[in-house]
Amino acid sequence: MQAWRRAFQSNEARFVCVCVDGRAEATAREFQRLYFDRDMINAFIDANADFPRFQTQLGCQGLVVIDAEGCFATQRSPAFLDHRNEAFRFVESAVRALASARSTTASRDRDGGESNASASAKVDVARFAENACAETPVDLDDTEALVCTKLPFVGHSKMDSDHAEIERLMRRALASVTARNARALTEAFSKHAAEEEALLRDAEDMEDKASGVTETQERTPCSFRASSSHATDHARVLSELRLAVSATETNDNEAQVSRKKLETACRAIVEHAVTYDAAYAGKLVA
């Protein structure tokens, strides 16, 4: 978001980040300190009555784009969860088109209804690494790099133990490409995902209580909770794993699965880990 803000002039586009989690003000202040400068519009919602009444989701599930007249260009851009970096490119293209149209209109107004190519300002759009959410981009198309990838350390003994086991099972499955090992990886990830989601929900409930939210008060809507988007991405990864396993035409455990499908599933595990798991590092109570 900060990169986009810097890529456009203030009269071309404005970017607003709104925090909606259980510790909204504290999280917004943390983002201000870590990621934003003072020119970034950084807000938060701390009352359920103030949540949007139009269709929208967390940033990883889609962004809202509004034109200069206050009309929705899109209520929800493609979800990062489903389309990865193409979702960012869609937003860039939409904002660029709106900024260009506004620039052309302004030029036509200044010129008394006439415009030319030189009158339309060129917009320098932000560009992102292919692995947009990783601090150090990883070439996930490199199978050797994929096998050597270490999942993030999160500071929770059980989750870190699970990650180490999933790493081991990924290496074994990629080495053998058998249905048996692909199923073992799928089962381990499925069990880990369920336990991790429960821990995240418990952590959010604890944050609610620490913020003074009681059992009788309405809490942050589930669709705006980080645990919900985390669970949605778990489902995406499991879908890829099950697709790899189901690609075999026999129940023989030693049958070969599609290497391409298995590699896609393992990339999905790594993408999930660097995008979601790293975000909660140190925040879960053992």
MARTI-34345 format. One line per 3 residues: number of its first residue (from 1); their letters; for each residue x, y, z of N, C-alpha, C. Coordinates in Angstrom, 2 decimals, always signed. Last residue first. Example, Ala and Ser with C-alpha at 12.3 -4.5 7.8 and 13.67 -1.06 7.14 Angstrom:
2
2) sa) +12.85,-2.25,+7.08,+13.67,-1.06,+7.14,+12.90,+0.03,+7.87; +13.19,-5.69,+7.80,+12.30,-4.50,+7.80,+13.20,-3.30,+7.80
//
This chain:
286
286) avl) +1.98,-20.62,+24.21,+2.20,-22.07,+24.20,+1.15,-22.75,+25.08; +0.36,-18.10,+22.44,+0.78,-18.58,+23.75,+0.89,-20.10,+23.71; +1.52,-16.36,+19.58,+0.69,-17.43,+20.15,+1.26,-17.88,+21.49
283) kga) +3.33,-14.57,+18.56,+2.08,-14.03,+19.10,+1.16,-15.09,+19.73; +5.60,-15.42,+17.23,+5.76,-14.85,+18.56,+4.48,-14.38,+19.22; +4.14,-14.94,+14.07,+5.33,-15.37,+14.81,+5.43,-14.64,+16.15
280) yaa) +2.12,-14.38,+12.36,+1.76,-14.55,+13.76,+2.95,-14.98,+14.63; +3.32,-14.14,+9.87,+2.65,-12.96,+10.41,+2.28,-13.12,+11.89; +4.20,-16.61,+9.08,+5.21,-15.66,+9.55,+4.57,-14.45,+10.23
277) dyt) +1.77,-17.69,+8.14,+2.36,-18.18,+9.39,+3.38,-17.20,+9.95; +1.24,-16.15,+5.71,+0.35,-16.16,+6.87,+1.05,-16.57,+8.16; +3.40,-16.16,+3.88,+2.40,-15.11,+3.83,+1.62,-15.01,+5.13
274) vah) +4.99,-18.34,+4.30,+5.66,-17.03,+4.30,+4.65,-15.88,+4.30; +3.00,-20.39,+4.23,+3.86,-20.21,+5.40,+4.48,-18.82,+5.45; +1.86,-20.19,+1.69,+1.04,-19.99,+2.88,+1.92,-19.66,+4.08
271) evi) +4.07,-20.82,+0.10,+3.43,-19.51,-0.02,+2.61,-19.19,+1.22; +4.46,-23.50,+0.92,+5.49,-22.49,+1.19,+4.90,-21.08,+1.12; +2.07,-24.64,-0.02,+2.42,-24.73,+1.41,+3.43,-23.65,+1.76
268) arc) +2.30,-24.14,-2.75,+1.19,-23.52,-2.01,+1.47,-23.56,-0.51; +4.40,-25.77,-3.37,+4.59,-24.31,-3.47,+3.50,-23.58,-2.70; +3.08,-28.20,-3.05,+4.17,-27.85,-2.12,+4.49,-26.36,-2.18
265) ate) +1.31,-28.06,-5.23,+0.79,-28.15,-3.86,+1.86,-27.76,-2.84; +3.11,-28.05,-7.36,+2.19,-26.92,-7.17,+1.66,-26.88,-5.75; +4.25,-30.56,-7.02,+5.09,-29.37,-6.84,+4.22,-28.13,-6.63
262) lkk) +2.01,-32.12,-7.63,+2.60,-32.21,-6.30,+3.48,-30.98,-6.02; +1.61,-31.47,-10.32,+0.56,-31.16,-9.34,+1.11,-31.18,-7.91; +4.04,-32.45,-11.41,+3.68,-31.04,-11.56,+2.63,-30.63,-10.52
259) rsv) +3.94,-35.16,-10.84,+4.98,-34.34,-10.22,+4.61,-32.86,-10.28; +1.16,-37.03,-10.13,+1.67,-36.04,-11.06,+2.71,-35.15,-10.35; +2.21,-40.11,-8.52,+1.29,-38.97,-8.69,+1.92,-38.00,-9.69
256) qae) +2.56,-43.59,-8.97,+3.16,-42.26,-9.12,+2.07,-41.20,-9.28; +1.75,-46.02,-6.47,+1.51,-45.39,-7.79,+2.11,-43.99,-7.80; +1.86,-47.11,-4.02,+3.15,-46.88,-4.68,+2.98,-46.27,-6.07
253) ndn) -0.77,-47.48,-3.30,+0.01,-46.48,-2.57,+1.34,-46.16,-3.23; -3.36,-47.83,-5.54,-2.04,-48.35,-5.19,-1.20,-47.24,-4.53; -5.68,-47.01,-6.58,-5.54,-46.87,-5.14,-4.20,-47.40,-4.64
250) tet) -5.37,-45.09,-9.66,-5.42,-46.35,-8.91,-5.27,-46.07,-7.43; -4.81,-42.81,-10.96,-5.97,-43.56,-11.44,-6.13,-44.89,-10.72; -4.00,-39.73,-9.32,-3.66,-41.12,-9.66,-4.94,-41.88,-10.04
247) asv) -5.06,-37.36,-8.51,-4.67,-37.45,-9.92,-4.27,-38.87,-10.33; -5.47,-37.17,-5.85,-6.56,-37.75,-6.64,-6.20,-37.91,-8.10; -3.12,-35.85,-5.03,-3.35,-37.24,-4.64,-4.40,-37.90,-5.53
244) alr) -3.49,-33.29,-6.14,-2.31,-34.08,-6.50,-2.53,-35.56,-6.18; -5.81,-32.53,-4.86,-5.82,-32.64,-6.32,-4.64,-33.48,-6.78; -4.96,-32.35,-2.28,-5.90,-33.41,-2.62,-6.00,-33.61,-4.12
241) les) -3.29,-30.08,-2.52,-2.74,-31.37,-2.10,-3.65,-32.52,-2.51; -5.13,-28.10,-3.27,-4.02,-28.43,-4.17,-3.44,-29.79,-3.82; -6.77,-28.09,-0.98,-7.36,-28.39,-2.29,-6.28,-28.80,-3.28
238) lvr) -4.97,-27.25,+0.95,-5.49,-28.63,+1.00,-6.13,-29.04,-0.31; -4.67,-24.57,+0.13,-3.52,-25.49,+0.11,-4.00,-26.94,+0.10; -7.28,-23.59,+0.56,-6.66,-23.53,-0.78,-5.52,-24.53,-0.89
235) ahd) -7.56,-23.94,+3.29,-8.44,-24.70,+2.39,-7.87,-24.71,+0.98; -5.69,-22.07,+4.19,-5.48,-23.50,+4.48,-6.31,-24.35,+3.52; -7.03,-19.80,+3.39,-5.83,-20.19,+2.65,-5.44,-21.62,+2.97
232) tah) -9.11,-19.82,+5.23,-9.43,-19.86,+3.80,-8.21,-20.29,+2.99; -7.70,-19.50,+7.61,-8.41,-20.76,+7.35,-8.74,-20.91,+5.87; -6.84,-16.87,+7.26,-5.85,-17.94,+7.43,-6.48,-19.29,+7.10
229) sss) -9.23,-15.52,+7.25,-8.45,-15.54,+6.01,-7.38,-16.62,+6.07; -9.94,-16.07,+9.94,-10.81,-16.49,+8.83,-10.04,-16.55,+7.52; -8.00,-14.92,+11.52,-8.11,-16.38,+11.52,-8.96,-16.88,+10.37
226) arf) -8.49,-12.21,+11.25,-7.33,-12.77,+10.56,-7.41,-14.30,+10.49; -11.89,-11.23,+10.69,-10.85,-11.78,+11.56,-9.72,-12.40,+10.74; -14.00,-10.47,+9.24,-12.91,-9.50,+9.32,-11.77,-10.01,+10.21
223) scp) -15.86,-12.45,+9.45,-15.31,-12.23,+8.11,-14.14,-11.25,+8.12; -16.73,-12.25,+12.12,-15.78,-13.31,+11.74,-15.13,-13.05,+10.39; -16.78,-8.99,+13.58,-17.37,-9.98,+12.67,-16.33,-10.98,+12.19
220) tre) -15.83,-8.57,+16.96,-15.48,-8.31,+15.57,-16.07,-9.37,+14.66; -18.75,-9.07,+19.09,-17.33,-9.02,+18.79,-17.10,-8.73,+17.31; -21.08,-7.67,+21.27,-20.84,-8.18,+19.92,-19.37,-8.02,+19.58
217) qte) -21.10,-8.73,+24.72,-20.95,-7.72,+23.67,-20.68,-8.38,+22.32; -21.06,-10.75,+26.53,-22.39,-10.28,+26.10,-22.31,-9.23,+25.01; -18.40,-11.19,+27.11,-19.14,-12.27,+26.43,-20.47,-11.77,+25.88
214) tvg) -16.69,-8.04,+26.40,-17.25,-9.08,+27.26,-18.01,-10.10,+26.46; -13.76,-6.41,+25.69,-14.97,-6.94,+25.09,-15.47,-8.10,+25.94; -11.35,-5.44,+26.57,-12.54,-5.09,+27.32,-13.83,-5.57,+26.72
211) sak) -9.09,-6.34,+25.42,-9.57,-5.03,+24.95,-10.85,-4.60,+25.66; -8.89,-8.83,+26.45,-7.91,-7.84,+26.90,-8.33,-6.43,+26.52; -10.91,-10.05,+24.98,-11.08,-9.90,+26.43,-10.13,-8.84,+26.97
208) dem) -9.74,-9.97,+22.42,-11.04,-9.33,+22.67,-11.21,-9.05,+24.16; -7.51,-11.55,+22.86,-7.33,-10.13,+22.53,-8.61,-9.35,+22.78; -8.75,-14.01,+23.24,-7.98,-13.43,+24.34,-7.76,-11.94,+24.11
205) dea) -9.77,-14.39,+20.70,-10.71,-14.27,+21.82,-10.01,-13.64,+23.02; -7.37,-14.66,+19.29,-8.24,-13.51,+19.01,-9.25,-13.30,+20.13; -6.46,-17.07,+20.38,-5.66,-15.85,+20.56,-6.51,-14.61,+20.30
202) drl) -8.43,-18.83,+19.49,-8.26,-18.61,+20.92,-7.49,-17.32,+21.19; -7.91,-18.69,+16.73,-9.21,-18.23,+17.24,-9.13,-17.94,+18.75; -5.34,-19.81,+16.71,-5.54,-18.42,+16.27,-6.86,-17.86,+16.78
199) lae) -5.88,-22.43,+17.57,-4.99,-21.56,+18.35,-5.19,-20.09,+17.99; -7.49,-23.32,+15.45,-8.03,-23.26,+16.81,-7.19,-22.34,+17.70; -5.66,-23.22,+13.34,-6.85,-22.36,+13.31,-7.46,-22.22,+14.69
196) eea) -3.86,-25.22,+14.18,-3.42,-23.84,+14.06,-4.59,-22.87,+14.06; -5.41,-27.55,+14.02,-4.87,-27.13,+15.31,-4.46,-25.66,+15.28; -5.96,-27.59,+11.24,-7.06,-27.55,+12.21,-6.57,-27.05,+13.57
193) ahk) -3.36,-27.77,+10.16,-4.22,-26.61,+9.85,-5.33,-26.47,+10.87; -2.48,-30.29,+11.06,-1.80,-29.06,+11.50,-2.69,-27.84,+11.30; -4.21,-31.94,+9.60,-4.24,-31.94,+11.06,-3.62,-30.68,+11.62
190) sfa) -3.38,-31.26,+6.97,-4.77,-31.10,+7.38,-4.89,-31.04,+8.90; -0.69,-32.03,+6.94,-1.03,-30.61,+6.80,-2.46,-30.34,+7.26; -0.96,-34.80,+7.26,-0.22,-34.02,+8.26,-0.59,-32.54,+8.16
187) etl) -2.39,-35.49,+4.94,-2.97,-35.75,+6.26,-2.28,-34.91,+7.33; -0.52,-34.74,+2.95,-1.87,-34.14,+2.99,-2.49,-34.30,+4.37; +1.63,-36.44,+3.51,+1.80,-34.99,+3.57,+0.46,-34.29,+3.71
184) ara) +0.40,-38.90,+3.00,+0.94,-38.63,+4.34,+1.13,-37.12,+4.54; -0.15,-38.64,+0.26,-1.27,-38.73,+1.22,-0.79,-38.40,+2.64; +2.43,-38.68,-0.74,+1.61,-37.49,-0.98,+0.43,-37.47,-0.01
181) nra) +3.20,-41.22,-0.02,+3.86,-40.08,+0.62,+3.10,-38.78,+0.40; +1.42,-42.76,-1.64,+1.54,-42.99,-0.20,+2.11,-41.74,+0.50; +1.91,-41.96,-4.25,+0.62,-41.62,-3.64,+0.70,-41.75,-2.13
178) tvs) +5.23,-40.62,-4.82,+4.27,-41.72,-4.68,+2.99,-41.24,-3.99; +7.54,-39.13,-5.24,+6.36,-38.84,-6.05,+5.35,-39.98,-5.99; +10.00,-39.12,-3.92,+9.42,-40.39,-4.36,+8.28,-40.22,-5.36
175) ala) +10.66,-36.43,-3.49,+11.70,-37.37,-3.91,+11.10,-38.64,-4.49; +8.32,-35.26,-2.65,+8.91,-34.78,-3.90,+9.99,-35.74,-4.41; +7.96,-36.66,-0.22,+6.97,-36.78,-1.30,+7.56,-36.36,-2.64
172) rrm) +10.21,-35.83,+1.25,+10.02,-37.25,+0.94,+9.05,-37.44,-0.22; +9.79,-33.05,+1.42,+11.00,-33.57,+0.77,+10.82,-35.03,+0.36; +7.35,-33.07,+2.82,+7.43,-32.48,+1.47,+8.64,-33.03,+0.73
169) lre) +8.12,-34.24,+5.23,+7.18,-34.96,+4.37,+7.16,-34.39,+2.95; +9.81,-32.21,+6.23,+10.33,-33.57,+5.99,+9.43,-34.33,+5.03; +7.97,-30.08,+6.46,+9.16,-29.95,+5.60,+9.69,-31.34,+5.22
166) iea) +6.28,-31.21,+8.37,+5.75,-30.95,+7.03,+6.89,-30.75,+6.04; +8.02,-31.22,+10.57,+7.52,-32.49,+10.04,+6.97,-32.31,+8.62; +8.39,-28.47,+10.93,+9.55,-29.32,+10.64,+9.12,-30.65,+10.04
163) hds) +5.76,-27.75,+11.53,+6.40,-27.21,+10.33,+7.61,-28.06,+9.92; +5.39,-29.06,+13.99,+4.58,-29.43,+12.82,+5.24,-28.97,+11.54; +7.18,-27.59,+15.53,+7.41,-29.03,+15.35,+6.63,-29.53,+14.13
160) dmk) +5.92,-25.13,+15.44,+7.24,-25.26,+14.83,+7.61,-26.72,+14.61; +3.58,-25.79,+16.84,+3.49,-25.34,+15.44,+4.84,-25.47,+14.74; +4.65,-26.47,+19.37,+3.89,-27.45,+18.59,+3.83,-27.05,+17.13
157) shg) +6.04,-24.04,+20.15,+6.72,-25.33,+20.04,+5.98,-26.34,+19.18; +6.17,-21.05,+18.54,+5.23,-21.91,+19.28,+5.71,-23.33,+19.07; +7.77,-19.52,+16.90,+7.90,-19.36,+18.34,+6.87,-20.10,+19.16
154) vfp) +7.90,-19.78,+14.17,+6.84,-18.92,+14.71,+6.87,-18.79,+16.23; +9.92,-19.91,+11.36,+9.88,-20.22,+12.79,+8.89,-19.26,+13.43; +8.78,-20.85,+8.06,+9.12,-19.85,+9.08,+9.02,-20.40,+10.51
151) lkt) +10.34,-23.64,+6.40,+9.15,-22.90,+6.77,+9.47,-21.98,+7.94; +12.90,-23.71,+4.04,+12.57,-23.87,+5.45,+11.32,-23.03,+5.74; +13.59,-25.37,+0.99,+12.91,-24.28,+1.69,+12.62,-24.65,+3.14
148) cvl) +14.60,-27.35,-0.59,+15.46,-26.84,+0.48,+14.80,-25.76,+1.34; +12.64,-27.79,-2.47,+12.99,-28.90,-1.57,+13.79,-28.39,-0.37; +12.77,-25.34,-3.83,+11.55,-25.71,-3.11,+11.84,-26.80,-2.08
145) aet) +15.20,-25.44,-5.09,+15.01,-24.43,-4.04,+13.79,-24.78,-3.18; +14.57,-27.50,-6.90,+15.64,-27.71,-5.92,+15.52,-26.72,-4.77; +12.57,-26.28,-8.45,+12.24,-27.44,-7.62,+13.31,-27.67,-6.55
142) ddl) +11.71,-23.12,-8.96,+12.94,-23.90,-8.88,+12.69,-25.06,-7.91; +9.56,-21.60,-8.65,+9.55,-22.45,-9.83,+10.79,-23.34,-9.88; +9.96,-19.92,-6.55,+9.20,-21.14,-6.27,+9.06,-22.03,-7.50
139) dvp) +12.39,-18.14,-5.50,+11.98,-18.63,-6.82,+11.28,-19.97,-6.63; +11.50,-15.80,-3.02,+11.99,-17.14,-3.32,+11.49,-17.56,-4.69; +12.34,-12.66,-1.57,+11.62,-13.44,-2.58,+12.31,-14.78,-2.87
136) tea) +12.25,-11.90,+1.65,+13.26,-12.30,+0.69,+12.59,-13.19,-0.35; +9.75,-11.35,+2.68,+10.77,-10.31,+2.76,+11.92,-10.63,+1.79; +6.80,-12.15,+0.87,+8.02,-12.63,+1.51,+9.05,-11.51,+1.55
133) can) +4.68,-11.24,-0.59,+4.59,-11.14,+0.87,+5.83,-11.66,+1.59; +5.23,-11.64,-3.34,+5.01,-10.31,-2.81,+5.07,-10.21,-1.30; +7.09,-12.98,-5.31,+6.61,-13.52,-4.04,+6.35,-12.32,-3.13
130) eaf) +7.78,-11.17,-7.29,+6.82,-12.23,-7.61,+6.25,-12.87,-6.35; +7.72,-7.76,-6.16,+8.42,-9.03,-6.35,+7.39,-10.11,-6.60; +5.95,-5.18,-7.96,+6.17,-6.02,-6.80,+7.01,-7.24,-7.18
127) rav) +5.65,-1.69,-8.76,+5.90,-3.07,-9.17,+6.28,-3.89,-7.94; +3.48,+1.11,-9.30,+4.35,+0.31,-8.43,+4.49,-1.09,-8.97; +3.52,+3.13,-12.25,+2.82,+2.21,-11.36,+3.83,+1.38,-10.55
124) dvk) +3.50,+6.27,-13.15,+4.50,+5.26,-12.89,+3.94,+4.31,-11.83; +1.57,+7.73,-15.67,+1.58,+7.26,-14.29,+2.60,+6.13,-14.14; +1.78,+10.67,-17.56,+2.11,+9.26,-17.49,+2.21,+8.84,-16.02
121) asa) -0.87,+12.91,-18.31,+0.30,+12.56,-17.51,+0.51,+11.05,-17.48; -1.74,+14.28,-21.36,-2.10,+13.23,-20.41,-0.86,+12.77,-19.66; -0.75,+15.96,-23.25,-1.43,+16.58,-22.11,-1.78,+15.57,-21.04
118) san) +0.19,+14.47,-25.30,+1.18,+15.08,-24.43,+0.55,+15.69,-23.19; -2.14,+13.70,-26.65,-1.39,+12.70,-25.91,-0.42,+13.34,-24.92; -4.73,+16.15,-26.08,-3.77,+15.46,-26.92,-2.92,+14.55,-26.03
115) seg) -8.00,+17.66,-26.27,-6.91,+17.02,-25.53,-5.97,+16.37,-26.52; -10.52,+20.13,-25.90,-9.55,+19.43,-26.74,-8.50,+18.78,-25.86; -12.04,+21.56,-24.13,-12.69,+20.44,-24.82,-11.74,+19.67,-25.71
112) gdr) -10.33,+23.56,-23.19,-11.60,+23.93,-23.80,-12.22,+22.80,-24.60; -8.14,+22.70,-21.85,-7.95,+23.06,-23.25,-9.26,+23.41,-23.95; -9.09,+22.00,-19.36,-8.16,+23.13,-19.47,-8.07,+23.63,-20.90
109) drs) -10.66,+19.78,-20.04,-11.29,+20.96,-19.45,-10.40,+22.19,-19.57; -8.70,+18.03,-20.95,-9.74,+18.47,-21.89,-10.43,+19.73,-21.35; -7.27,+17.63,-18.60,-6.60,+18.27,-19.74,-7.63,+18.82,-20.72
106) att) -9.20,+16.32,-17.08,-8.68,+17.61,-16.62,-8.02,+18.36,-17.75; -9.48,+13.99,-18.61,-10.62,+14.88,-18.42,-10.16,+16.27,-18.00; -6.92,+12.88,-18.31,-7.40,+13.26,-19.65,-8.57,+14.24,-19.55
103) sra) -6.90,+12.41,-15.56,-5.91,+13.32,-16.14,-6.36,+13.82,-17.51; -8.93,+10.53,-15.38,-9.09,+11.81,-14.70,-8.14,+12.84,-15.26; -7.79,+8.44,-16.85,-9.05,+9.03,-17.30,-9.27,+10.40,-16.67
100) sal) -5.56,+7.87,-15.24,-5.37,+8.33,-16.61,-6.62,+9.02,-17.14; -6.82,+6.97,-12.92,-5.96,+8.15,-12.86,-5.75,+8.74,-14.24; -8.13,+4.70,-13.92,-8.91,+5.79,-13.35,-8.10,+7.09,-13.30
97) arv) -5.92,+3.16,-14.75,-6.94,+3.56,-15.72,-7.76,+4.74,-15.20; -4.57,+2.81,-12.32,-3.90,+3.50,-13.42,-4.92,+4.01,-14.43; -6.45,+1.31,-10.91,-6.09,+2.65,-10.43,-5.43,+3.45,-11.54
94) ase) -6.46,-1.03,-12.50,-7.69,-0.28,-12.27,-7.39,+1.15,-11.85; -3.78,-1.88,-12.37,-4.37,-1.53,-13.66,-5.63,-0.68,-13.49; -3.54,-2.40,-9.61,-2.68,-1.41,-10.27,-3.29,-0.93,-11.59
91) vfr) -5.44,-4.46,-9.34,-5.63,-3.19,-8.65,-4.79,-2.09,-9.30; -4.22,-6.44,-10.93,-5.56,-5.95,-11.27,-5.79,-4.58,-10.63; -1.88,-6.92,-9.53,-1.78,-6.31,-10.86,-3.13,-5.76,-11.31
88) fae) -2.84,-8.15,-7.24,-2.20,-6.84,-7.12,-2.16,-6.15,-8.49; -3.76,-10.52,-8.43,-4.71,-9.66,-7.72,-4.14,-8.26,-7.56; -1.48,-11.72,-9.34,-2.39,-11.16,-10.35,-3.43,-10.25,-9.70
85) nrh) -0.34,-12.83,-7.07,+0.13,-11.51,-7.51,-0.71,-10.90,-8.63; -3.20,-14.70,-6.16,-1.84,-14.32,-5.79,-1.48,-12.96,-6.40; -5.78,-15.55,-6.42,-5.07,-15.16,-7.65,-3.63,-14.71,-7.42
82) dlf) -6.81,-16.25,-3.91,-7.13,-17.07,-5.08,-6.21,-16.80,-6.26; -5.83,-14.42,-2.08,-5.86,-15.84,-1.72,-6.04,-16.74,-2.94; -6.35,-11.99,-3.24,-4.97,-12.45,-3.24,-4.91,-13.94,-2.93
79) aps) -9.27,-11.71,-5.21,-8.66,-12.04,-3.91,-7.23,-12.52,-4.08; -10.04,-8.89,-7.29,-9.72,-10.32,-7.16,-8.96,-10.60,-5.86; -11.89,-6.33,-5.42,-10.97,-6.75,-6.47,-10.68,-8.25,-6.30
76) rqt) -14.94,-5.22,-4.74,-14.01,-6.23,-4.27,-13.15,-6.70,-5.44; -16.22,-3.19,-5.85,-16.44,-3.38,-4.42,-15.48,-4.40,-3.85; -14.85,-0.94,-8.19,-15.05,-2.34,-7.80,-15.25,-2.38,-6.31
73) afc) -15.59,+1.64,-8.39,-15.04,+1.02,-9.60,-15.07,-0.50,-9.41; -18.19,+3.30,-6.91,-17.37,+2.10,-6.82,-16.91,+1.66,-8.21; -17.89,+6.88,-6.80,-18.60,+5.68,-7.25,-17.65,+4.48,-7.18
70) gea) -16.62,+9.26,-6.30,-17.13,+8.51,-5.16,-17.92,+7.28,-5.53; -15.44,+10.45,-8.40,-16.79,+10.93,-8.09,-17.40,+10.17,-6.91; -13.09,+9.09,-8.74,-13.02,+10.45,-8.24,-14.37,+11.01,-7.86
67) div) -13.83,+5.65,-7.64,-13.37,+6.67,-8.58,-13.48,+8.07,-7.97; -12.48,+3.09,-5.58,-13.52,+4.10,-5.78,-13.00,+5.19,-6.70; -12.00,-0.23,-4.76,-11.49,+0.87,-5.58,-12.64,+1.81,-5.89
64) vlg) -11.13,-2.49,-2.22,-12.17,-1.63,-2.77,-11.51,-0.49,-3.55; -9.65,-5.77,-2.49,-9.60,-4.36,-2.15,-10.74,-3.60,-2.82; -9.41,-9.10,-1.13,-9.94,-8.15,-2.09,-9.89,-6.73,-1.59
61) qcg) -8.19,-10.65,+0.72,-9.36,-11.23,+0.05,-10.00,-10.25,-0.93; -6.26,-9.20,+1.90,-5.82,-10.40,+1.19,-6.96,-11.05,+0.42; -7.83,-7.15,+3.15,-7.03,-6.87,+1.97,-6.58,-8.09,+1.20
58) lqt) -11.12,-8.43,+4.03,-9.75,-8.05,+4.35,-8.93,-7.90,+3.07; -13.93,-7.20,+2.05,-13.24,-8.17,+2.90,-11.89,-7.61,+3.29; -17.29,-6.14,+1.21,-15.84,-5.98,+1.20,-15.24,-6.98,+2.16
55) qfr) -20.25,-4.76,+0.38,-19.49,-6.01,+0.26,-18.00,-5.72,+0.19; -21.20,-2.32,+2.90,-21.15,-2.82,+1.53,-20.23,-4.04,+1.49; -20.90,-1.34,+5.34,-22.19,-1.98,+5.09,-22.31,-2.40,+3.62
52) pfd) -18.01,-1.49,+7.48,-18.65,-1.21,+6.18,-19.95,-1.97,+6.00; -18.46,-0.73,+10.99,-17.96,-1.60,+9.93,-18.69,-1.29,+8.62; -19.51,+0.71,+13.07,-18.80,+1.45,+12.04,-18.24,+0.58,+10.93
49) ana) -20.56,-0.97,+14.93,-21.51,-0.15,+14.18,-20.84,+0.59,+13.03; -18.32,-2.03,+16.22,-19.01,-2.84,+15.20,-19.97,-2.02,+14.35; -15.47,-0.04,+16.59,-16.86,-0.26,+16.99,-17.58,-1.00,+15.87
46) dif) -13.02,+0.60,+15.61,-13.06,-0.01,+16.93,-14.47,-0.21,+17.46; -11.01,+0.73,+12.82,-12.42,+0.64,+13.25,-12.44,-0.05,+14.61; -8.48,+3.03,+11.66,-8.91,+1.79,+12.29,-10.39,+1.90,+12.67
43) ani) -6.07,+4.21,+9.15,-7.19,+4.35,+10.08,-7.51,+3.02,+10.75; -3.90,+6.08,+7.39,-3.93,+4.84,+8.16,-4.98,+4.98,+9.25; -2.62,+7.39,+4.68,-3.87,+7.48,+5.43,-4.10,+6.12,+6.10
40) mdr) +0.73,+8.50,+4.69,-0.19,+7.39,+4.44,-1.45,+7.56,+5.29; +2.42,+10.42,+5.55,+1.51,+10.79,+4.46,+0.51,+9.69,+4.12; +4.13,+9.36,+7.39,+3.03,+10.18,+7.91,+2.06,+10.63,+6.82
37) dfy) +4.60,+5.93,+6.26,+5.09,+7.24,+6.65,+3.89,+8.11,+7.00; +4.39,+2.48,+7.42,+3.84,+3.67,+6.77,+4.59,+4.94,+7.16; +5.56,+0.27,+8.82,+5.40,+0.24,+7.37,+5.04,+1.57,+6.72
34) lrq) +5.93,+0.53,+11.65,+6.74,-0.41,+10.87,+6.73,-0.17,+9.37; +4.18,+2.53,+12.62,+5.58,+2.52,+13.02,+6.45,+1.69,+12.08; +1.78,+1.78,+11.47,+2.30,+3.12,+11.23,+3.79,+3.17,+11.53
31) fer) +1.47,-0.76,+12.54,+1.69,-0.63,+11.10,+2.26,+0.74,+10.77; +1.01,+0.03,+15.21,+2.17,-0.81,+14.89,+2.49,-0.73,+13.39; -1.38,+1.43,+14.96,-0.18,+2.15,+15.40,+1.09,+1.36,+15.07
28) ata) -3.03,-0.69,+14.20,-2.84,+0.43,+13.28,-1.59,+1.23,+13.66; -2.91,-2.23,+16.55,-2.36,-2.78,+15.30,-2.10,-1.66,+14.30; -4.17,-0.49,+18.37,-2.79,-0.93,+18.61,-2.14,-1.45,+17.34
25) ear) -6.72,-0.28,+17.18,-5.87,+0.90,+17.34,-4.41,+0.51,+17.53; -7.64,-3.06,+17.14,-7.53,-2.23,+15.95,-6.58,-1.05,+16.11; -7.66,-5.73,+18.11,-6.85,-4.67,+18.73,-6.58,-3.60,+17.69
22) gdv) -9.19,-7.25,+16.37,-9.65,-7.06,+17.73,-8.89,-6.01,+18.51; -9.04,-5.49,+13.13,-8.93,-6.65,+14.01,-9.33,-6.30,+15.45; -9.10,-3.60,+11.11,-10.39,-4.04,+11.65,-10.26,-5.18,+12.67
19) cvc) -7.64,-0.72,+9.64,-7.45,-1.92,+10.45,-8.77,-2.30,+11.13; -7.35,+0.53,+6.45,-8.23,+0.53,+7.63,-8.07,-0.79,+8.38; -5.68,+2.68,+4.34,-5.58,+1.38,+5.00,-6.40,+1.46,+6.28
16) vfr) -6.04,+4.28,+1.28,-6.45,+4.27,+2.68,-6.36,+2.85,+3.22; -4.71,+6.37,-1.18,-4.78,+5.01,-0.65,-5.05,+5.06,+0.85; -5.53,+8.24,-4.06,-5.33,+8.21,-2.61,-5.52,+6.78,-2.13
13) aen) -4.33,+9.60,-7.14,-4.94,+8.50,-6.37,-4.62,+8.67,-4.90; -3.74,+12.12,-8.22,-4.07,+11.01,-9.10,-4.79,+9.89,-8.36; -2.88,+13.93,-6.41,-4.06,+14.33,-7.21,-4.46,+13.24,-8.21
10) sqf) -0.64,+12.73,-5.37,-1.82,+12.82,-4.51,-3.07,+13.24,-5.27; +0.83,+10.45,-7.74,+0.71,+11.78,-7.15,-0.59,+11.85,-6.35; +1.97,+7.12,-7.11,+0.99,+8.04,-7.67,+1.06,+9.40,-6.98
7) arr) +3.85,+5.69,-5.72,+3.88,+5.60,-7.18,+2.93,+6.58,-7.85; +3.33,+5.91,-3.04,+4.49,+6.64,-3.57,+4.52,+6.66,-5.09; +1.16,+4.21,-2.83,+0.99,+5.63,-2.53,+2.13,+6.45,-3.11
4) waq) +2.34,+1.74,-3.44,+1.36,+2.32,-4.35,+1.21,+3.82,-4.10; +3.91,+1.44,-1.15,+4.56,+1.52,-2.46,+3.61,+2.12,-3.48; +1.94,+1.22,+0.81,+2.85,+2.36,+0.85,+3.54,+2.55,-0.50
1) m) +0.83,-1.19,+0.00,+0.00,+0.00,+0.00,+0.87,+1.25,+0.00
//
